[in-house]
Amino acid sequence: MKKDTLNLVTRSDYPAPVELTRAQLKGWVRVVFWGLRVYIVVMIALVAIGFARGHA
């Protein structure tokens, strides 16, 4: 390691890690995310049906 990089890593004033929390989804944002989940499941099902019938 370079001297400058080592100095940066070992400095005592380097900020402490912050605990991350998950954002709480509210209202229409929650509806949109559930809609995306449903859309993904439907698209995966359609792709699976397409491959099962031999249309790729």
The first five atom37 places (N, CA, C, CB, O) and aatype in JSON, in Angstrom:
{
  "aatype": [12, 11, 11, 3, 16, 10, 2, 10, 19, 16, 1, 15, 3, 18, 14, 0, 14, 19, 6, 10, 16, 1, 0, 5, 10, 11, 7, 17, 19, 1, 19, 19, 13, 17, 7, 10, 1, 19, 18, 9, 19, 19, 12, 9, 0, 10, 19, 0, 9, 7, 13, 0, 1, 7, 8, 0],
  "atom_mask": [
    [1, 1, 1, 1, 1],
    [1, 1, 1, 1, 1],
    [1, 1, 1, 1, 1],
    [1, 1, 1, 1, 1],
    [1, 1, 1, 1, 1],
    [1, 1, 1, 1, 1],
    [1, 1, 1, 1, 1],
    [1, 1, 1, 1, 1],
    [1, 1, 1, 1, 1],
    [1, 1, 1, 1, 1],
    [1, 1, 1, 1, 1],
    [1, 1, 1, 1, 1],
    [1, 1, 1, 1, 1],
    [1, 1, 1, 1, 1],
    [1, 1, 1, 1, 1],
    [1, 1, 1, 1, 1],
    [1, 1, 1, 1, 1],
    [1, 1, 1, 1, 1],
    [1, 1, 1, 1, 1],
    [1, 1, 1, 1, 1],
    [1, 1, 1, 1, 1],
    [1, 1, 1, 1, 1],
    [1, 1, 1, 1, 1],
    [1, 1, 1, 1, 1],
    [1, 1, 1, 1, 1],
    [1, 1, 1, 1, 1],
    [1, 1, 1, 0, 1],
    [1, 1, 1, 1, 1],
    [1, 1, 1, 1, 1],
    [1, 1, 1, 1, 1],
    [1, 1, 1, 1, 1],
    [1, 1, 1, 1, 1],
    [1, 1, 1, 1, 1],
    [1, 1, 1, 1, 1],
    [1, 1, 1, 0, 1],
    [1, 1, 1, 1, 1],
    [1, 1, 1, 1, 1],
    [1, 1, 1, 1, 1],
    [1, 1, 1, 1, 1],
    [1, 1, 1, 1, 1],
    [1, 1, 1, 1, 1],
    [1, 1, 1, 1, 1],
    [1, 1, 1, 1, 1],
    [1, 1, 1, 1, 1],
    [1, 1, 1, 1, 1],
    [1, 1, 1, 1, 1],
    [1, 1, 1, 1, 1],
    [1, 1, 1, 1, 1],
    [1, 1, 1, 1, 1],
    [1, 1, 1, 0, 1],
    [1, 1, 1, 1, 1],
    [1, 1, 1, 1, 1],
    [1, 1, 1, 1, 1],
    [1, 1, 1, 0, 1],
    [1, 1, 1, 1, 1],
    [1, 1, 1, 1, 1]
  ],
  "atom_positions": [
    [[0.83, -1.18, 0.0], [0.0, 0.0, 0.0], [0.87, 1.24, 0.0], [-0.94, 0.0, 1.2], [1.95, 1.25, 0.58]],
    [[0.4, 2.26, -0.65], [1.13, 3.52, -0.63], [1.05, 4.16, 0.75], [0.58, 4.49, -1.7], [0.15, 3.85, 1.53]],
    [[1.98, 5.01, 1.02], [2.01, 5.68, 2.33], [0.76, 6.54, 2.54], [3.28, 6.54, 2.47], [0.2, 6.55, 3.64]],
    [[0.33, 7.28, 1.5], [-0.85, 8.15, 1.63], [-2.11, 7.33, 1.92], [-1.04, 8.99, 0.36], [-2.93, 7.73, 2.75]],
    [[-2.27, 6.21, 1.24], [-3.45, 5.37, 1.45], [-3.44, 4.77, 2.84], [-3.5, 4.25, 0.4], [-4.47, 4.74, 3.51]],
    [[-2.29, 4.31, 3.3], [-2.18, 3.75, 4.63], [-2.51, 4.81, 5.68], [-0.77, 3.18, 4.87], [-3.17, 4.51, 6.68]],
    [[-2.07, 6.03, 5.47], [-2.35, 7.12, 6.39], [-3.85, 7.4, 6.46], [-1.59, 8.39, 5.98], [-4.38, 7.66, 7.54]],
    [[-4.54, 7.34, 5.33], [-5.98, 7.59, 5.3], [-6.73, 6.52, 6.08], [-6.48, 7.64, 3.85], [-7.68, 6.82, 6.8]],
    [[-6.32, 5.28, 5.93], [-7.01, 4.17, 6.58], [-6.8, 4.19, 8.08], [-6.54, 2.85, 6.01], [-7.7, 3.81, 8.83]],
    [[-5.66, 4.61, 8.54], [-5.34, 4.55, 9.97], [-5.61, 5.85, 10.71], [-3.89, 4.17, 10.15], [-5.33, 5.94, 11.9]],
    [[-6.16, 6.86, 10.04], [-6.43, 8.13, 10.72], [-7.52, 7.94, 11.77], [-6.84, 9.22, 9.71], [-8.47, 7.18, 11.55]],
    [[-7.4, 8.61, 12.89], [-8.36, 8.45, 13.98], [-9.63, 9.28, 13.76], [-7.72, 8.83, 15.3], [-10.65, 9.02, 14.4]],
    [[-9.59, 10.27, 12.87], [-10.78, 11.09, 12.65], [-11.64, 10.56, 11.51], [-10.37, 12.54, 12.37], [-12.56, 11.24, 11.06]],
    [[-11.36, 9.36, 11.05], [-12.17, 8.73, 10.0], [-13.55, 8.44, 10.56], [-11.49, 7.42, 9.46], [-13.65, 7.9, 11.66]],
    [[-14.64, 8.78, 9.86], [-15.98, 8.62, 10.43], [-16.34, 7.16, 10.7], [-17.01, 9.22, 9.49], [-15.96, 6.26, 9.95]],
    [[-17.06, 6.96, 11.79], [-17.48, 5.61, 12.17], [-18.6, 5.14, 11.23], [-17.96, 5.57, 13.66], [-19.34, 5.98, 10.72]],
    [[-18.73, 3.84, 11.0], [-19.8, 3.33, 10.14], [-21.18, 3.66, 10.72], [-19.66, 1.8, 9.97], [-21.36, 3.7, 11.94]],
    [[-22.11, 3.91, 9.85], [-23.48, 4.24, 10.26], [-24.37, 3.05, 9.95], [-23.99, 5.53, 9.53], [-24.26, 2.45, 8.88]],
    [[-25.25, 2.7, 10.89], [-26.16, 1.58, 10.67], [-27.21, 1.98, 9.65], [-26.83, 1.14, 12.0], [-27.84, 3.04, 9.76]],
    [[-27.4, 1.13, 8.65], [-28.38, 1.41, 7.6], [-29.73, 0.82, 7.98], [-27.9, 0.86, 6.24], [-29.81, -0.3, 8.49]],
    [[-30.77, 1.57, 7.72], [-32.12, 1.07, 7.96], [-32.91, 1.12, 6.66], [-32.84, 1.89, 9.08], [-32.6, 1.9, 5.77]],
    [[-33.91, 0.3, 6.57], [-34.73, 0.22, 5.37], [-35.8, 1.31, 5.42], [-35.38, -1.19, 5.23], [-36.4, 1.56, 6.46]],
    [[-36.02, 1.95, 4.28], [-37.04, 3.0, 4.21], [-38.43, 2.36, 4.29], [-36.89, 3.82, 2.91], [-38.66, 1.29, 3.72]],
    [[-39.34, 3.02, 4.98], [-40.7, 2.54, 5.07], [-41.51, 3.07, 3.89], [-41.34, 2.96, 6.41], [-41.63, 4.28, 3.72]],
    [[-42.05, 2.15, 3.09], [-42.83, 2.55, 1.93], [-44.26, 2.86, 2.37], [-42.82, 1.44, 0.84], [-44.85, 2.14, 3.17]],
    [[-44.81, 3.95, 1.84], [-46.15, 4.37, 2.23], [-46.98, 4.69, 1.01], [-46.08, 5.59, 3.17], [-46.46, 5.1, -0.03]],
    [[-48.28, 4.5, 1.14], [-49.25, 4.94, 0.14], [-49.03, 4.35, -1.24], [0.0, 0.0, 0.0], [-48.87, 3.14, -1.41]],
    [[-49.03, 5.25, -2.24], [-48.98, 4.82, -3.64], [-47.66, 4.17, -4.0], [-49.23, 6.0, -4.54], [-47.6, 3.39, -4.95]],
    [[-46.59, 4.49, -3.26], [-45.3, 3.87, -3.55], [-45.37, 2.37, -3.28], [-44.18, 4.53, -2.7], [-44.82, 1.57, -4.04]],
    [[-46.04, 1.99, -2.2], [-46.21, 0.58, -1.87], [-47.02, -0.12, -2.95], [-46.89, 0.41, -0.49], [-46.71, -1.25, -3.33]],
    [[-48.07, 0.53, -3.45], [-48.91, -0.03, -4.51], [-48.1, -0.24, -5.78], [-50.13, 0.89, -4.79], [-48.22, -1.28, -6.43]],
    [[-47.26, 0.74, -6.14], [-46.43, 0.62, -7.34], [-45.46, -0.55, -7.2], [-45.66, 1.93, -7.6], [-45.29, -1.31, -8.16]],
    [[-44.83, -0.71, -6.06], [-43.89, -1.8, -5.88], [-44.58, -3.15, -5.94], [-43.16, -1.65, -4.57], [-44.03, -4.1, -6.5]],
    [[-45.79, -3.27, -5.37], [-46.53, -4.52, -5.47], [-46.93, -4.78, -6.91], [-47.78, -4.5, -4.56], [-46.92, -5.93, -7.37]],
    [[-47.29, -3.73, -7.64], [-47.61, -3.88, -9.05], [-46.42, -4.39, -9.85], [0.0, 0.0, 0.0], [-46.57, -5.24, -10.72]],
    [[-45.23, -3.88, -9.55], [-44.02, -4.36, -10.22], [-43.75, -5.84, -9.91], [-42.81, -3.5, -9.81], [-43.34, -6.6, -10.79]],
    [[-43.98, -6.22, -8.68], [-43.78, -7.63, -8.31], [-44.73, -8.54, -9.08], [-43.96, -7.82, -6.8], [-44.34, -9.58, -9.58]],
    [[-45.99, -8.13, -9.16], [-46.99, -8.91, -9.9], [-46.61, -8.97, -11.37], [-48.42, -8.3, -9.74], [-46.68, -10.04, -11.99]],
    [[-46.2, -7.85, -11.94], [-45.79, -7.8, -13.35], [-44.63, -8.76, -13.61], [-45.37, -6.36, -13.73], [-44.64, -9.48, -14.61]],
    [[-43.64, -8.78, -12.73], [-42.49, -9.67, -12.9], [-42.92, -11.13, -12.87], [-41.44, -9.4, -11.81], [-42.47, -11.93, -13.68]],
    [[-43.8, -11.48, -11.93], [-44.28, -12.87, -11.83], [-45.03, -13.26, -13.1], [-45.18, -13.05, -10.59], [-44.84, -14.36, -13.61]],
    [[-45.89, -12.37, -13.61], [-46.64, -12.66, -14.83], [-45.7, -12.83, -16.01], [-47.66, -11.54, -15.12], [-45.88, -13.75, -16.81]],
    [[-44.7, -11.97, -16.14], [-43.76, -12.07, -17.26], [-42.95, -13.37, -17.17], [-42.82, -10.86, -17.28], [-42.7, -14.0, -18.2]],
    [[-42.53, -13.76, -15.99], [-41.8, -15.02, -15.84], [-42.69, -16.19, -16.23], [-41.29, -15.19, -14.39], [-42.23, -17.13, -16.89]],
    [[-43.97, -16.15, -15.84], [-44.9, -17.21, -16.21], [-45.08, -17.27, -17.72], [-46.27, -17.01, -15.53], [-45.1, -18.36, -18.29]],
    [[-45.2, -16.12, -18.39], [-45.36, -16.11, -19.84], [-44.12, -16.64, -20.55], [-45.67, -14.69, -20.32], [-44.23, -17.37, -21.54]],
    [[-42.95, -16.3, -20.06], [-41.71, -16.81, -20.64], [-41.64, -18.33, -20.46], [-40.47, -16.13, -20.0], [-41.26, -19.05, -21.38]],
    [[-42.01, -18.81, -19.27], [-41.99, -20.25, -19.02], [-42.97, -20.98, -19.94], [-42.33, -20.54, -17.55], [-42.65, -22.05, -20.47]],
    [[-44.15, -20.41, -20.14], [-45.13, -21.02, -21.05], [-44.58, -21.01, -22.46], [-46.48, -20.27, -20.99], [-44.71, -22.01, -23.18]],
    [[-43.98, -19.92, -22.87], [-43.4, -19.84, -24.21], [-42.32, -20.88, -24.45], [0.0, 0.0, 0.0], [-42.3, -21.52, -25.5]],
    [[-41.43, -21.06, -23.49], [-40.4, -22.08, -23.64], [-40.98, -23.48, -23.62], [-39.35, -21.93, -22.55], [-40.51, -24.35, -24.35]],
    [[-42.01, -23.71, -22.79], [-42.62, -25.03, -22.71], [-43.3, -25.4, -24.03], [-43.64, -25.08, -21.56], [-43.32, -26.58, -24.4]],
    [[-43.84, -24.44, -24.74], [-44.5, -24.71, -26.02], [-43.53, -24.66, -27.19], [-45.63, -23.71, -26.24], [-43.91, -24.96, -28.32]],
    [[-42.29, -24.3, -26.93], [-41.28, -24.32, -27.98], [-41.13, -23.04, -28.75], [0.0, 0.0, 0.0], [-40.47, -23.03, -29.78]],
    [[-41.73, -21.95, -28.29], [-41.59, -20.65, -28.96], [-40.59, -19.83, -28.16], [-42.98, -19.9, -29.07], [-40.84, -19.45, -27.01]],
    [[-39.46, -19.57, -28.78], [-38.44, -18.83, -28.03], [-38.22, -17.48, -28.57], [-37.16, -19.57, -28.02], [-37.39, -16.73, -28.05]]
  ]
}
